[in-house]
């Protein structure tokens, strides 16, 4: 069970991992304003933790996308479920491990200021709220109105924190950096003929903004289009129940 925001790149990184391995899972959409759904998790951690993703794996609660993926991979390895997979463990290869970390520290950071660079795009980013069945009508209205305003207001702070001048230019610089890495390899993916864990993480991160203007610009770029479409085929249908 995965507690998420639908447009969170870190949550979608985990979902891409789960989908790639065909692991069945359910998602709980967290209210961005109240975070009511994860307040019960406070007993599991020290301090006031209000981030997602949070994952319940059997009877264990796990925080942080990379830790969740490592935990899941360990579980699969113990069960012998990775024997037919070409995807290496998260930390089996130094270069690929660096790229997995790059997703968190560079690519994911750049998505937020891009999907909130103006109010119309912030409004677009929060449209998913309308389709969350577990939210009441007042919750939907509050999030639909206040969410885009808060995101748009936070955009400048994020850019300042990470020293981002032109968010679109910075994002495509990162995308092309990844494209260079893929093109330097010996196959369709960074992992060659099969996706590496870095491939899965980059794909999951980008898939988080599906349907938004930023996503359309990225996935239709000639340098990323073939790789992205190949990842869609490799990851397959969502295993969410």
N, C-alpha and C positions, 0 to 999 in steps of 0.2 A: 504494500500500500504506500503510495507516494503522495505526500502533501506538496502542493505546487501552486505556482502562478502559471497560467497557460503560456504567457510570453516570456517567462524566465529562461534565459539561455542555459543556466546551470541545471535546472529541472529537465530541460529538453535534452541535455547531454546524457543524463541518466536514462531518459526514455529511449533515446537512440540505442544505448547499450542494451536495454531490455528488449527492444524490438529486434535488434540484430541477432540476439540469442534466442528469440522466440519465447521469452519468459513472460508468463501471464501476470498482469498487475492491474490494480485499480488506482485511480487518482482521486484525491480530495482537493477541490479548489479552495484555496485559502482566501478569505476576504482581505483585500489589501489594506482596508482602513482599520478594521477591528482586530484582524488576525485571531479571531475567536477560535478557529479550528485547531490552532496549535498551542493555545494557552495551556492545555493539559500536558504538554510536553515539557513544561518548565521543571518538572520533578526529575527529568532525566539529565539535565545539564546544570552547570553552575552559571549564575548570572542570568540576565534577562535576554534570552536567545529568541529572536523573532524572525529568523531567516528561513528560507526554503532553498533547496529541497530538504525534506525530512522523510525518512523512509522507515517503515516497519517491515523488518525481515524476520518472519516467524515471530518470536517473542521479543526481539531486540529492536531498539530504536536507534537509528544511525543518522548522523548529521553530516553535511558537507558532501557535495557531488562526487568528488574524487574518492573520499573515504567510502561512500556508498558503493561506488563501482568496484573498489578494491575488495570490499566485503562480499559483494555478489560474485566476483570472480573467484575469490577463495572458496566460496561455497560450491561453485560449479566445478572447480578443480578437484575438490574433495569428493565430489560425486562422479568424477570422471566424465563430466559433460562437455569438456573442452577438447577432448581427444580428436574430434573431427574438425576442429576449428583452426584456421590459420592465423587468427588474431592472437598476438602475443600478450602475455600478462602486462599490466600497466607499467611495470618498472623493469622489464626484461631487456630493454634496449635504451641506451642513454640518449641517443638523438630523438627517438620517438617519445621518450618520456619528457624531454624538453619541449616538444611540440604540444603534448598534452597539457603541460603547465602553461604554455603560451596561449592556449585557448582561454584559460581563466584570467590570465593577467593582461592580455592584449585584446584579443578578438571580442570576448564577452563584454569587456569594459567599453568598447567602441560602439556596441549596438545600441545601448540606451540613449546616448545623445543623438544618434541618427534617427531613431524612431520617435523622438520627441523634439526634433530640431525646430518645429513650429507648431502652433496650436492645432491646425488641421491634422497633422500626423500624430500628435499626441491623442487627439480625439479618436483617430482611426485605431491606434494601438489598444485603446481601452474598449473597443467595440465587442470584444469577446465576452465582456461582463453580461451582456444582454442574453447570452445563451447558457449561463450557468444555472442549471435547474435547481441546485440546492440553495440559491440565494432568493430571499424574498423580494417582492417588488420594491419596497423601500430601500433594501440593501443595494439592489441594482441601480436605482435612481441616484442614491448617494454616491456610489462608486462611479457611475457613468458621468456625473457632473463634476465631482471633486477630484476624481482620479486623474483625468487629463490635465486639469489645472495644476495639480501638485507635481505631476511628472514634468510638465513644461517648465514650471518654476524651478525644479531641481536640475534641469538640464545644464544651466549655466554653472552651477556648483560642481557638477560632475566634470565638466570641461576644464574648469579651473583646477580642480583637484588633480586631474591627470594630465594637465598641461596640453589640452587639445585645442588647437586653433580652429581649423576647418575640419569639422567632424566627418564630412563625406570624403574628403581627400584622405584623411587619416585612416578611415575604414578601408578604402580601396587600396591604400598602401599595404595594409595588413593582408587583405585578400590576395593581392599580387605576390606578397611574400610567401603565402601558402601555395599559390599557383607555381611559383618558382620551385618550391620544395617538391611538389608533385611531379612537375615536368623533369626534374633532375633524376627521377627514379627510373625504374625499368618496366613500368606498367601503367595501368589506368589509375592506380591509387598510389598514395605514398608508400603503402605496404607492398606495392608491386601488382600482382594479379588479383590479390585479395586485400580488403581494407585492413589497415593497421588500427590500433586503438586511437591514434591521433586522427585518422580519417573519420572514425566514428564520432569523436568528440567535436571536431570542426563541423561536421554535418549536423549533429544535434544542436549545436549552438546556432547555426544559421537557420535551421528548421523552426526555431522558436518564434521567428517573426514571419512565418508563412502568411501570405495574404496581405502583407503590408507593402507600402511603396518601396521601402528599403530592400525588402526581400526580392521584389521584382527586379530592381536594378542590379542586385548582386548576382542572382542566379541566371540572368540573361546576359551577363558579361561573357564574351567569347572565351576568356581565359579560365572561367570557372564552370561554364555550362556543361561540358561533357563530364567533368568529374562529378558535379552535383547530380546529374541525371543517373550516372553510374552508381552513386551512393544510394539514391532512391530505390534502385533495383536491388542493390546488395542488402540493404537494411530490411526491405520488404514492408508488408502491411503492419500497422500498429497491433501490438499484442495486448493493448489495453482492453479490459473486460468491462 
